[in-house]
Amino acid sequence: MAVMTRWLSPDEQRTWRAFLTASRGLMDALDRELQRDAGMPHAYYEILVRLSEAPRRRLRMSGLADATGSSRSRLSHAVARLEAAGWIEREDCPTDRRGQIAHLTDAGFAALAAAAPGHVEGVRRHLFDALTPAQVDQLRRISEALTERLTGS
């Protein structure tokens, strides 16, 4: 039995292309600004944010990978770079010899605190300033629906 392809309508195709262009453009702009202003890519910023919000600024590496949407190997490479900068330390997991815990250092927290105002301003300028309050609400609801569909949560 042949599977019937559900091709995108012209309106769906325009919407898909607009979404791709906007999301890539937004992330590229934020990444460039973080690199320029804070010397870190957006992926490193997100790792620091996730750790800053965790109890005692610590997360198991596997949990950090899940939270950031990174593969274990990609996260390990990023954490090694952040360790070299003195922003993160890795500790052995006390309950599982195979596991490790990433700990945000005071220097890492200070780097995050220094980068945050410029990053938040970039998010505001590139995203929220372009939208009406009703569009912001729509974007949140659309994003939540997509997340629910993609993650089942």
N, C-alpha and C positions, 0 to 999 in steps of 0.2 A: 504494500500500500504506500503510495507516494505521499509525502508530507507537503501540505500546501503552505507556501511561504506567504506570510501576512506582510506584504510590502507596506512601507510607510506612505501615507497620503501626502500630497504636496504640502499641506499645512503641517502635518507631523514632521516631515523632512525639514521644513524651515525652522520649526520649534527645536528639533534635535540639533541642527547646526548652530542655531543661536545659543542654545544651552552649552554646547561644547566650546564655542568661541568665548562666551562670557566666563565660564568656569576656568578654562585654561588661562585666559587673560588676567583674571583676578588673582589666581594663584601665582602666575608668573610675576605680576607687579608686586605682590606682597613678598615673594621670595627675593626679588631684586632689591627691594627696599631693606629687608632684613640683612641681606648680605652687605649692602652698602653702609647701613647705619650701625649694625651690631656685629658684623663679621660672622654671621651664622646663617645657614639656610633655614627655611621654614620648618623642615623636618626636625632639625635640632631644637628649634624654638618649641615645637610641640612636645618633644620629649621633656624639656625642662618644665613646661607648663604642667604636664601630667604628673611629674614628680612633685612639683610645688604644691599640688592639690591633694596629694596622697598623705595618709597619716605618717607623721614623722619624716615626711619627704622621702619615703622609701616605697618601692614597688618591686615585686618579683619580676625578673626579666621577661618571663613568658606573659605575664599580665600587662607589662608595659608594651610589649609587641602587639598584643591584642588591642590595647587602648589606642595605639597610634596607627593601627592598620599596617604594620610592618611585618615582613618575614623575620624569623628569628635571626638569620644570618645578617640581614640588612641592619637590624637593630643593634646587633653585637658590634658591627663595624662602626656605626654611629656612636655608640656608647664608648668604644675605644677612643675615638677622636675627642669626645667630651671629657673622658678621663685624662687624656693628654693635656687638655686645657685646664684641668683641675676643677672642672665643674661637676663631675660625677665621680663617685667611688663605687666599686663593686665589692660586695660582701658575700661570703658563703651563706646560703640559707641554713638556718639552725635546725629546721625540721626535715630537710631533704638535701642530702649530700650532693646531688646532681644539680640542684638549683642555685641560682645566684640572685642577689637583690641589688638593684641600682639605688644609690642614695645621692640625692642632690646636696652638694656641699654648700657652705655659706658663699663661696666664690661663685658657684653656679646660680644660686639664688640672686646674688647681686647682679650678675650678668643678665639674668631674666628681668629683674626689676629695671635695669637700665634700658633694655630693649623694648619693654612692654608699652611705654607711652607712644613711641613712634609707630609700633605695629598697630596698636589700637586706632591711632589716627589714620593710618593707611586703610584699615578695614572700614572705618567710618567714611573716609573720603571716596574710596573706590566702590563700596557697596551701598551703605545705608544712605549716603547723601544723594544717590541716584534714584532712590525709591521713595514713594509716598508711604505714609504709615500703613495704609491698606495693603500696599504691595509687600511691605515687610512682613505683615501678618500672613499674606498668601505664600510668600517664600518660605516662611517657617513651616506652615502647614504642608506645603508641597515637599519640603525636605524631610519632614517627619514621616510622611506617607512613603517616600522613596526608601528611607532608612528602614522602616517597618517591613517593606516588601523585600528588601535586600538581606536583612538580617533575621527576619522572623520575630523581631522583638518590638 
